[in-house]
């Protein structure tokens, strides 16, 4: 998963959840469960990177 695919996933679950955080979490969980191991590791790495970047 590249960074564009990461953001597409985030944008998609955000749009589909209609602002409902519980729904957003369930959608993201469903999407992540469908990924292969490498794509999941890539997602985690991208998430960690943008999370750290948000606090700098």
C-alpha positions in Angstrom: 0.0 0.0 0.0 1.4 3.4 -1.0 0.7 6.7 0.7 -2.1 7.5 -1.8 -3.9 4.3 -1.1 -3.5 4.9 2.6 -5.2 8.3 2.3 -7.9 6.9 -0.1 -8.7 4.3 2.6 -8.9 7.0 5.3 -11.0 9.3 3.1 -13.3 6.5 2.1 -14.2 5.3 5.6 -14.5 9.0 6.7 -17.0 9.7 4.0 -19.0 6.4 4.5 -19.3 6.9 8.2 -21.3 10.2 8.1 -19.4 11.4 11.1 -20.2 8.4 13.3 -16.9 7.4 14.9 -18.1 3.9 15.9 -19.1 3.3 12.2 -15.8 4.7 11.0 -13.9 2.3 13.2 -16.0 -0.6 12.0 -15.5 0.3 8.4 -11.7 0.7 8.9 -11.5 -2.6 10.7 -13.4 -4.3 7.8 -11.0 -2.7 5.3 -7.9 -3.7 7.2 -9.1 -7.3 7.7 -9.2 -7.6 3.9 -5.6 -6.6 3.4 -2.7 -9.0 2.9 0.1 -8.9 5.5 2.3 -6.6 3.5 -0.4 -4.1 2.8 -1.4 -4.1 6.4 2.1 -3.4 7.5 2.3 -0.6 5.0 -0.9 0.9 6.4 0.5 0.7 9.9 3.8 2.4 8.9 1.9 5.2 7.0 -0.4 5.7 10.0 2.5 5.8 12.4 4.4 8.3 10.2 1.5 10.7 9.8 0.6 10.3 13.5 4.1 11.4 14.5 4.1 14.2 11.9 0.9 15.5 13.5 2.7 16.2 16.7 5.8 17.9 15.3 
